[in-house]
Amino acid sequence: MAVRLAIACAIALATCQSQLSATTMAAVREAIGPSPLLVVVLPQASWADLRAADMPSTHRLMEDAAVALMPVASPSDSDPNRTLVTLGAGRAAVGGEITGNALPGGGFEVDVGPIAAANDHAHTSAVPGLLGSRLHERGLTTALIAYQASDRQQVPPSAAVIMDEKGRIDGGGIYKPAEITPTGKRLDPEQVRSAVGAQFKRHDIVLLDLTGLVSLENADGVIGRSAEVVQQRRGTVWLLTALAPVYHTDDRRTMGFIAVRSFGKGTGLLTSTSTRWPGVVTASDFAPTLLAGLGFRAGDASPMTGRPMEATPGADSLRKLDRLDRMLTDQFALEGKAARLYVSYMMLLAAATFAIGLWRGRGLRWLAVPALVGVALPIGLLVCPLAGIGQARQLAAACLVSVALGMLAFRSGRLMTPMLVGSATILADCLLGSHLMRLAPLGFGAVTGSRFYGMANEYVGVLGATAAIASGLTLQELPRRSWALTLAGAAVVLVVGAPWWGANWGGSVSVAAGLISVWVLLAPRNRWRRVVVGIIGLLIAAALPAALDLLRPEVERSHIGLAAAALLSGHSEAVRDTAARKLAMNWRLAQLASWWWVLAPVALLGIWELIRRGKEMWRGAGVPPAIRAGFLGAVITALVAVVVNDSGVVMLGMTLAVTFAAFVFLVARSEVTT
């Protein structure tokens, strides 16, 4: 009887609801509807700009909010709209030109064709407008409020955040700003508050576009008054920027920011499994977090690759983010200087090798210490964040550590010293959470969104060279301990590829190929049997990271597990897209490094002279087979990295640079001893 009564009530309610007028439905939504959600897209501003501006209302809001830094597009990018499309797609996407018009009855229609085609061409596997489609599937409606001076009702690029896959936004419109000044628009906070309140009477999610305002101070009043509307309904306010400020120097760039204020909920630093870094999130995490907050299940976010953000509780979250912002900004400014320092040093070493070897006879012995410093310089650049914030301080620390390690190795007369110290430092940092690599100038590159956890490709290259050469040196001194070396090599590959440690699939395959090559090259009698075993071992090294990741809960999986899950479910296009992106990235990196081609002849001359001078020693008794195998294994690591790594060009350069410097020392030491 109770069941029948419940069914009858439900039918009656549905019948009444279908007969309600739009005005009555708006009143019902305002009284008992879901908590409103306001997304405020701020003008181009950094976290430091936001904190320094006179914005009391916004600062009060942020004190009770969960906050984080977020990589965003730069005005100098060829695609400044990529962050906006990423926010709505829930995975890294490209933006391109966003066009469309406001509809006469309210709402917007975006031309999604060019955006979808751009993502297909870039092989992102992203679905522009996926967030809006998921909201529409649940009966939730969206609205966009924007301000333009012209009479033309052109859709703003921010529409990509909440549009659906057909480009539709249910409500909102283009409003006239209160004043147009030479430096931007000025808005009336009361008028904006009224517009926001009117949209929430009819819609559930409202995006307020504040781009182009005359100042952040003007945005403050608008944010404060609009937040009052949400607070009265116990809703949620998101503050974010999708475009970094304009900077006049290439080495100046900051991350964007994102803050969420859920009235009645906790605060802290936002984080997600996309970054594993409290205070740092990605734009692709926005859509899954918004859906999770509205009660969607994890599967409803598919095929988004972003992960729901969570707030890590703690005191002084704003001050912690201030310090992190300064460190990351300083790191970005240091990246170019550190790269130029390392490349210049290695080019000078190559030029000196050619010049001294050509005109000074046995003068290469003078390059023993400089060669060891070249081997140690990447390690110095890894540990230099321990010196604190400051570009000059960190570069000085990197040079001091490199020289000290080079001198220590020269005094001992053992190439093994920098090889073991380098490998151990990289592996230890990775096992302990990659805290040094996060802030090292040759590390992740979080400001540009390159990587946030695991092992950076630059240091996989260094590790590949040092591990292969160290294995050859070890086998030379302890030939009967090959079984122990095999276990150590397997552990190194596991650390590089394991999703909870290095999470670098291409790096694990490359390092495994180099170490297996050393093992194969040292078996002249049963080499083909070892080749077969080595191929099996390489296949295991390729499959193991994915298998380990698939054993973990879906929300904790890295990009390795996501790609493996897509392949097993029959979505091979996602894997093809990943492979295509790797090729495109390597090609772009090669083009960005065009200035290297000017110095390439110097490097080649140095390598040629080194090989010419070391030819006798290499073939004779000067270099034992085990050491030769170690060097060849390092070269094989570099060559495999170009094929399987998404920045294989960088890994190739780092691996060969360390290998070259080590070989210079080998030749120089042979001249000293003879």
Summary of the structure (lengths in Angstrom):
residues: 674
radius of gyration: 28.9
end to end distance: 102.9
largest distance: 104.8
contacts: 2408
relative contact order: 0.09
helix: 62%
strand: 9%
